[in-house]
């Protein structure tokens, strides 16, 4: 942990060093120097020149060059603290703390009054995982005068991490004496006293904050929590009640009173505080939503439901733009079996805050019911891929919806993206995505690829009814692998003997195999089990009847199919010619 920022400055000793250089130059201009004096003067000039070059390189971030020049400068003035300090800084920035330590210590010994040198040594000790040595330096800085009191929190943090609680308290008291009562000092002292199981002093620190900052509910709530967690329920309630008398318009305190009174079993008083808090527009919507949601899990009673009615009405009056509030009201509707109303609230919540993956997924999944509005569902699948582009589930839902809307080209893109992002992590997702992708590929005319993906889907789940049905149906349309198609369709029909869609597929496979009588019996069962048979089923029934020699009946069923938009391109020709056309 970096406890402080070492400021990069030309320090006092460096300024003195430069002044001496200036004076020596001035003297040289006035008198002739001896060889010894000339050598000294030359060394000072080189020291200064290399030091400046090292400083430039350091500023530019070229640490290697900075180290080279500073080392050259040190050769001519090995005891100069500013040079040792800068070399230490370069090494620290190069993550070579161990090598930096002797240079930083040498600088500090040469100029013990320079706090930046001392802070560099402290930082190095911290980097070397020797925090107590760093603490010694910070303790000296903060105890010697008033100028460095800002380091007390860093020092206290070191002592806390080292479990030196008593030393930490001394430092925090020193900081408080200098700066006055401040939240960081008092809260830290509270934590120390609690860790030492010294509850009276922890309470005393909490009261100091409340007295120093009257009207701030956060300090009251902090102390209430401490009292509550230490089984001092009555003291906590006395504190809250007293503060509410002073500041009656603070809903956070009313919520605290509600919680404490409810704990004591005084429900009427508790609920009065609860409603009073909910009546305030200042109470955060998240707090209201969490309280409401928590109450939903309680035992259902007339009193609870009446209270929920009041809370719901107040939230709808004051918090209609809060997504969490709308969501929990939706939860209540859902629990009451009012799914349509719940969905309305959920959708409103998502319009306000879309970054709620669980709610977004719930809305999408619950939209797949009888006669779904796929255009509306698509708005939420698009929302899902926009807000969570790395989540394969939302790409899958988007692909399924787009396929249902006959947008197979973009459906294929979304489904492939789902498979790519899933990357075999969730085999179940892969399996359903393979099946959906196969459907869209077939619709686009990529039939061989479609059959490959159907096979992939069945490898992961050989009993997927929808995949078995669709695969069998498409094979029957292509007149390929009809025995395989028969096996798949038959497997589904045995499982769901009254499902008209599955019966239609099985009948059509039998038709392609030439088993017209069996096909007729199966299709007849399909028609009986579907109150509104599709145009495809009606046309298929006519085709089967025609091959059984029942021409007039066949034409009659073809005409029924003509009233539906789902008939084949050959349907009108069948009716006109009175015979079957492929």
N, C-alpha and C positions, 0 to 999 in steps of 0.2 A: 504493500500500500504506500503510495507517495503521500507523505504527510504534509508537504508544503512545497511551494515552488521556489527554487533557488534563483534569485534575480541575477541576471547577467549584468554586472556593472564594472566600471573601472573604479576600483576601491580607493579608499583613503591612502593606503600605502603606495598605490600605483601613481596617484597624483603627486605624492611626495617624491616618488622616483623620477617622474617627468620634470618636476621643478628642479631637482638636483642636476639633471641633464642640462637644463637651460642655463643654470648658474655656471656650470662647468664650461659651457660653450662661451658664455660671456667672459669668463676669466681668460680663456684661451686667446680671445681677441685682444686682450690688454697686455698679456705678458707671454714670454717664451716658456713652454713647459719642458720639464725634464723628460728623459726617456720613460721613466717609470710612470710619470703623470700622463704622458702621451698614451702609454699602453692602457692605462686605466680609462682614459677618455675614449679610446678606440673601442674598448670592451663595452663601455656604456652605450656607445652609438650602435654597435652591432646588436646588443641586447634589445635596444629599443626598436631597431628595424625589424628584427626577427619576430619580436613580440607583436608588432603591428600587423605583420603579414599573417601570423598565426590567428590573430583576432579576426582579420578579414575572412580567412578560410573558415573559421568557426561560424561566423555569421552566415556564410554562404552554404553551410552544411557539409563542407568537405572536411570530414574529421581526420582523415589520414594526412592530408596536407597540413591541417592545423597542428596536429601532433608533431609533425616533422619540424615546423618552424618554431614551435614553443620549446621543443627539446633543444634546438640550436640556441634559442635565447637563454635557456637555463644553463647551458655550458658556460656562458659568460657571466651569469649572475645566479649561481646555484642556490643562494639563500633568499632570493627575492620572493616574498609570499604571493604576490599577484601572479607570477609565472607558475608557481606550484599549484595555485588554485585553479588556473585556467587548464593546466594539464589534467588535473583531477576531473574537471568538468568534461573535457573531451573524452576521458576514459569512461566516465559514468554514462555519457551519451552513447558510447560504443558498447555499453553493457559489460564493462570490465571493472566492476566495482572493487574487486580485490586489489587490482593493480592501482586503482585510483586512491585507495586509502592512505598510503604513506605520503603522497603528495599533498592531500588535503590536511593531514595531521601536521605536516611540516609548515604549511601556510598558517594554520591555527596557532602553532607554537610561536611562530615569528610575529604574529599580530593577533594576540588573544582577545583584543577588543572588537575585532571585526566579526559581526554576527553572521555575515554571509559565509565566511570560512567555516564557522562552527556549524552552520546549517548544512553545509556540504558534507561535513563529517557525519552528521546525524543521518543524512539521507543515505550515505554509503552504508552505514551500519544497518539501516532499515533494509536496504537491498541485500545485505549479507545475512539477513534473518537474525540480527542481534539487536532486537528492539530495546532492551534495557540499557544498552550502551548508548543508543540514540537518545533514550529518555534522560540519561545523565546530562547530556549536552543541553537538551531542551529545558531541563529543570534548572540548570545554571543560568540559562538565558532569561527565563521567566521570573526567577527569584531575585535576580540582581537589580532589577529596575522596572520602571513602568513602560518602557518602550516596546517590550516584546511580549506583552500579555496575550496577544492574539494566538500564540502557540500553545496556550494552556489546554485547549480542547484536543489538539493533536497529542499532547503529552498525556492527558487523561485517557485518551483512546489506547495509547500504548500500554499504560498501566492496567487498563481494563482487560485487554487481550492477554496480558500476562497474569491476570487474576491478582494483581497488586491493588486490592480495593481500597485499602486505607491510604495508600499513596495517591490514588486517583481522587479520593475525597479531599485530601489536602490541596491538591492542585485546583480542583473545581471551586473550593472555598476561596482560594486566592483569586481566581478569576471573577467570582461573584463579588468579592470585596472591591475589586477594581472597577468592573463594568456595571455592577448592580445586578438585580435579579433578572435573569434572562432564561427563556425557556430551555435552550440547549443545556445550560448548566444544571438547572433544577431537575429536568427530566432524567439526565444522566445520573444525578445523585440519587433520585428515586430508584432507578434501576439497581444501583449499587446496594442501597439499603434493602431492597427486596431480595437481592441475591444473598445478602448477609442475614436474611430473615429478621431484619430490624424494621418491623411494620410501623411502630410509632414514629420513627424518623422519616419513613417514606410518606406517611400521612402528613407529617409536619411540612415536608417539602411541597406536597400537593396544595396544602392550604396557603403556603406562601405565594404560589402562583395565582391562586384564586383572589387573594387579597391584593396582590400587585396589579392584577389586570381584571378589575371588576366588570362583570357583564359578558365575559368571554365564556360561552358554554363549554368549549372544548376542554378547558382546564377542570371544570366541574365534572364533566363526564369521565375524564381520565381518573380522577380520584374516586368517583363512584365505582368505576370498574375495579380499582384496587380493593376497595372496601368489599364489594360484592364477591370478588374472587377469594377473599379471605374470610368469608362467612360472617361479615358484619353488615347484614342486610338492613337492620334498623338504622344504623349510623348512615348508611348510604341513602336511605329514604329520608331521613331527617335533613341531610345535606341538600338533596334535590328539592324537597318541599320548601326549605328556606330560600333557596335560589329562585324558585318559581314565584314566591311571594314578592321578591325584589324585582324580578324580570318576568312578568306573566306572559310575554309574547315570544317566548323562545320554545318552539315546538320540539327541539331536540331534548330539552329537559323534560317536557311532558311525555315524550316517548320513553325516557329513562324511568319516570315515575310509573308509567304503565307497566313496564317490564318488572319493576320491583314489587309493585302491588299485586301483579298477577302471580309472582313467585310466592307471595304471602297468602294467596288464595282470596284476596279481596277484589273479586272480579268486577263488581259494580263500580267501585272507585277507579279501578284500572281502566275499564272501558270508557269511562268519562274522560280520562286524560287522553286516551287513544283518539277518540273522536275530536277532541279539542285540537290535538296535534294535526290530524288529517284535515281539519278546517283551515289550516294555515297554508297559504300559497308559498311560504318560505321553507316548508319541509321538503327536502329533496325527494323527487319522484322515485328514486331508487330505494330509499328507505321505505316509502309507502308500498312499493311493489314487493319488496322482500317480506314486509310484515304481512301483507295480504296473502302472499304465496305460502308463508309459514302457517297461517290460519287455515288455509285450504286443506292442510294435512291433518288437522285436528279432528276429533270425533264430531260427527255431524249432529248438531242439536238445533232446536228452534232459535235459541239465543245466539248461537254462532252464526246461523244464516241471516238473522236480522242484523247482526253487527256487520257482516260482510256486505249486506245490502246498503247500509249506510256508508261504509268505506268506499264501495264501488261508485255510488252516486257522487260522493265528494271528489273522487279521482277523475270521474268523467267531467266534472264541472271545472276542476282546477288543473288537470294534468293531461289533457287530450293530446298534447304534442310530445308526450314522453313514451317512447317505444316500449320500455319495460312495463309501464303501467298497462298499456294496451295488451301486451302479451299475457300478463297474469289474469286480466279480465277474460281474455280468450281461454286461458286454462280453466277458469271456473265454468265457462259455458261448455267446454269440452267435457268436463267431469259431470256436468248435468245432462249430457247426451245431446246437447244443442250444437252439433258439429258445424252447421252452416253459419251460425252466429259466431262460433269460435274462429272459423276461417276468416270471417270479415275482420275481426279484431287482429288476427295474426297478419293479414295482408296490410292493414293500416300500419301496424308496427314496422313491417319490413319497408314500407314506403318512407318511413322516418329514419330507420337504421337497418340497412341491408346486411351489415356485417354480423349476422347471427346465423351461422351455418346450420345449427340444429333446427331452428325455427323455419328457415328457408327450406330445408329438406322435408320437414313435416308438411309444409304447405304444398310442396310439389307432390309428395306421395299421396296426400289426401285429396288431391285434385283428380287422381285417376280413379274415377268411380263410374257410375252409369252416365252415359252421354257426356263425357268430359268436354269442357271448352278448351281444346288444345291451343287455340290462339292465346288465351289468357295464361294457360300454364307455361307457354313459351316465354312470356315476360319474366317469369320467375326462374326458369332454367337459364335464360340469358343473364339475369341478375346473378345467378350462382356462378357462372363461368367468369363473369366480369369481376366479382368480388373475391372469388376464390379460384384463380386460374390454375393453381397447382393441385386442386382437388379432383381426382378422376370421377368421383360420383356425379358431380354436377355436369361434367361433359357427357357422361352416360345418359343422364336424364334429358339433357338437351338433344342428344342424338335420337332418343326414343320419341320425343315429342315432335321433332322435325320429320322423322320418318312417318309418324301418324298424320302429319300435315302434308304428306307427299313431297316433302323437300328432301329427297333422298341424297342428292349430291352433298348438301351441307350436313345431312345426318351422318353420312359416311365420314366426313372430316371430324365431326365431334366424337363419334364412336372410336375412330382410330386414335384420337387424342386421349380418350379415356383409357384405352388399352396401353398406350405409350406411358402415361403417367402412372398407371397402376403397376406396371412392370412386374407382374406376377406376384405382387404383395398380397392381393386379395383374390384368390382363385374364383370365388363366387361372382365377383364383379367381372372378371375376365369371361366367365362362362356366359352370363347374360348379355355381355357386350358382344361376344362372338355371335350369339344367336341373332341379336338385333342387327348387327352389321351384315350378316348373311341375308337377312330380309331385304335390306336396302340395296345391297349389291345385286340381288336378283332383279329387283325392280328397275335397276339401271341397265340391265342386260348383261351384267358381268356374272353369268350363271356358274361358270366353273369355279370362280373365286368364292361365290356364295356357298357352293356345296362344300368347299374346303373349310369354310368357317363354321358351317353346320356340323361338320365332323369334329372340329376342334371343340365346339360347345358340348357335344355329346361325349367326348373323351373326358371332360371334366364332370359332367353330370348326365349319365346315360338315361336318366328318368325324367328329364325336363319335358313336360307335356307339350308346352308351346313349341319348342324346337322340334320335337318328334312330329307334331302335327304339320307345322309349316314345311319342314324338310320333305315329308311324305307328299304333301300337296304339290310342291314345286316339282318333285320328281315325276309325279303323275302328269303334270302339265307338259313336261319334257319327254314323257314316255321312256324314262331311263330308270334302270334298277328298280323295276316295279315290284319285285318280290321283297326287296329291302323296304320299299315304301309301304307295302302291305303289312310287313311285320311291325313297322313303327306305328302306323295308323291303328292297327288292331290292338296294340299294347295300350294306346291311349283310350280307345273306345271301351276296352274291358274295365278300365279304371273309372271312366265317366260314361256309362251307357246311355245317359239321357242328355248329353251335351250335343246340341244340334250342329255346332260348328265342327266338332270332331267326327260326328257321324257323317256329315257331308264329305269331309276329306276321305274317310274310309270308303264311302260309296263311290267316290270318283276314282280312287285307286282300283277298286274292284271293276268298275266300268272299263278302265283302260286295260285291265287284264282279260276282259271279255266275260267276266262272271256277272252277266246282266241280271239274272234273277236275284242273286245275293245282293247286288248293288241296289236293285229296286227295293228289297226289304229294308236295307239299311237307310236308303234315302227316305222311304216312307216314314220310318221311325224319326228321322231328322225333322221332317216337315211337321209331324205331330208334336214334337217337343219344342217347336219354335213358334210362338204366337205371331210373330211377324217375320217370316222367312225372307232372306235376302233374294235379290234378283238372281244372283249366282245359283243359289239353291233351287229356285224355281226352274231356271233354265236347265240345270243338271237333271232335275226330275223329268223334264220333258225329253231330254236326250236319252235317258234310260228307257223311258216308255216307248220311244220310237224304236229302239233296238229290240224291244220285246214284241214288236209288231203292233203296238197300240198307237197308230198314227194320229187319230183324231184327238185322243187324250193328250198326246205329246204336243200337238199344236195348241190345245187349250192352255197347257202349262207354259208354253213359250209366250203366248199372248199375255199371261199374267206377269211373266218376267219382263215383258216390254214396258210395263208401267213403272219399272224401277230403272234408275240410272246405272245399275250394276251389271246389266247384260253384256254379253260379248259382242264383238263387231259383226259376227255372223248371225246374230239373233233375228234381225229383220229379214235376212235372206231365208232363214229356216221357215219363218212364218209365211213368207211370200211363195216359196217353192213347195212348202209342205213336206220337206224332208231335211234330214240331218246334214249339216256341213261341218267339216273339221274346222 
